[in-house]
């Protein structure tokens, strides 16, 4: 049932947000039945495309990752996504009082808002099956913009605040999301130094 929200957020987001608030699912169930499943789309597609399809660089030279390297990087990306969604959801709940919402002991609404707002980014992972850098960048940029709009649209409904406060609340959360993104990238570089970096092969 939770997966049905993924499509409703594209067709009738306001009604879907109201339904999500009413359900008030626990973070654990939301993670197991929604985030864990959809967040795997990107890493799985990235593994397939980088290990088996490859991409061209310069004079039509085909570049691939070794299967082990592709698997390692996909797993790291997957874990980073799971941590990132949780951190963003925690931030939504932590900032709640500042913007007139109710802070919950168990951040159900905050986690739900973060998880469902990331739905476009999760689904954009399918684009990685077509490993063309500019195409992937455009798809993920569009997905990120729609995800940001979904969060702005859902804040008043899920967190029960006035519409005008959602602008400042959403801006603060966008900043947090960027910090999380930078932190995961820096973490990836650090981990690469321990021998988990990409290993390229010519196709």
N, C-alpha and C positions, 0 to 999 in steps of 0.2 A: 504493500500500500504506500509506503514512503516513497518508493521509486516513481509512483504516479505523479508526485509533486514536480519531478524534473521536467515533465512536459507541460504541466499546468502553469509553471512559472514563465513559459514562453507565450502562452495563449491568453491566460487571464490571471496575471500575477497578483492583483489585489485580492481576489477571491481565494487564491492559493495561500497567500500570507495569512489571511483570516483563518483558514482551515488549519494551517500549521500552528498558529497561536492556540487554537482551540484544542488541538491534539496534545500539546505540551509534552512531547516525548522526552524520556530521560536521555542524557548525553550518551550513555552506553549503548542503548538500543539504536539511537540515531547513527552512531558511528558504525555499528556492526551491520545495520540494514541499509545504510545509505552511503556514508563517506567511504568506508572500506571498499565498497563495490565500485562506485563511480570514480574514485581517485585512482583506481588501478588501470583505467582506460589509457591514460597518457603513458605511464611507464611501460605497459605491455606493448602498445603500438610503437613506442620509441625503441624498445628492444628489438622488435621484429624489423623495423626499418633500418636501424643502424647496423644490425648484425647480418642481415640477409639482403636488403635492398641497396643500401649505401647511398651516397650522394656524390655528385660530380664537382670537381674543383679545377678551374682553369681548363685547359685543353681536353675536356671531356674525360679527365682522369677520375676513375671511380674510387671512392674512399669508403671504407667500412671500419667498424670496430670489431675486435675479436669477440666471440660469444661470451666469454667470461667477463671481459671488460664491459660489454653492453649490459650484461645481467647485473653486475655490481652497481653501475651507474643508475640503472633503472630502479633497483631496490632502494638506493640512497635517495633518489628523487621521490619515490613513493613514501618513504618514511618522513621526508621533509614536508611533503604535502599534508600528511596526517598531523604532524606536529604544528604546522602552520595554521591549519583550520582550527585546531584546539586553542592555540594561542590567540587567534583573532576572536574566537568566541568568548574566551575568558576576558579579553579586553572590552568587548561589547558589554558584558555584565559588570565589569569593574568600573566602567565609566557611566553606568546607568544613572546613579544618583545625581551626578553632575548635570545631566541633561533632563532631569525630571522623571526618569523611569524608576522602576522598583528593582533594586539589586537582589538577586536570588541567592539563597544559600547554595543551591545546586543550579548552576548557570544553564538551565534548559533552553530558555528563549535565546540567550546569547549564542550558544553553540548552534542552535537551529538556524538563526539568522546568518551566521558565518557559513555554515555548511551549505545551505540552500543558495546563498548568494554566489558561492563558488561553482554552482552547477554549470554555468556556461564554460568555465575554464576546464572543468572535468570533461565535458563533452567535446571540447575543442581538441582533446587528446587524439581523437580519431584522425585529425588532419596530419598527424605525425606519420601516418602510413604512406603519405606522399612526401618524402623527405626533400623538399625544396625550401631552403631557408627563408626566402622572401615570402613564400606562400604561408609557411608556418607562422612567421612573424605577424602577417596581416590577420590571420585567423585568430591568433591569441590576443592581439590588440583589440579586435572587435569583441572577443569574448570577455576581456578584462573590462572594457567600457560598459558592456551590458551587465556584467556582474556588479560593477560599482553602482549602476542605476538601480539594479534590483535591491541592493542593500539600502540605498536612499529611499526607495519606494516602500521597503518592508519595515524600516525603523519605526515609523509612527504606528503601524498596525501591530507588529509583534511586540514592541517594547512599550506601547501605550503612551506615546508622547505626542505633543503638538507637531504639526507638519513643519512649522518654521524652525523648530529646534533640530529637526532631522538634518538640515543643511550643515550645521556646526558639528553635530554628532557624527555625521557621515564623513566630514572633512577630517576630524580627529582619527576616525577609524581608518581612513585611507592612509594617513601618515603612519599609523601602526602597521598596516599591511605592507607598506614600503620598507619599514624597518625590519619586519619579519623576512621579507624577500631578500634584503641585503644580508641579513644574518645567516640565512640558509646558504646563500651563495658563498659567503666567507667561510662558513663551516665546510662546504664542499671542497674549497681550495685547500683548507687545512687537512682534510681527510685524504685528498689526492697526494699530499706530501708523505703519506704513510703507505704509498704503493697501491692506491685504489683509483688512480687516475686513468683517463682514457688511453687505450692502446690501439693505434690505428694500423690497418693493413690495406694494401692496394687491391682493388677488385680485379 
